[in-house]
């Protein structure tokens, strides 16, 4: 009877370990494939690409100066 109980516990442990191993491998595969095959956002969006390369906040701002902008609602 004791060997039967230990055999059942061993089977449960093996099932749990295989489940966690499969889950871990699946998550790892998803992360690696995401990093390898998807384009980074910088390749798609040139504004963010320029902002990410900038070293100061002035370089990251838009090229239009605020002083040259006139509001259509200005009096």
Steps between C-alpha positions, in 0.01 A plus 500: 500500500784738581661442163166568331468837678857598417443400137193724481689789659783448254261515207340819630839659554608402151182647350544826692867531407430431134221760502725767650785410265269526199364834623852636555614389156193652335551837668871495415424421137249785479744751648786394275287499185361841591850643531631334185222531246298811580627836382580746775277806526789726397509347152132584450473844663768750389393762757557262790822385337630857498378559855671186627831606345478851645716592797311808620135593512554770236626241253202279576243774436330556169688707240230770499586777744226622729580866429424454129156354567203735493166384621203542264307630803750776586366857498 
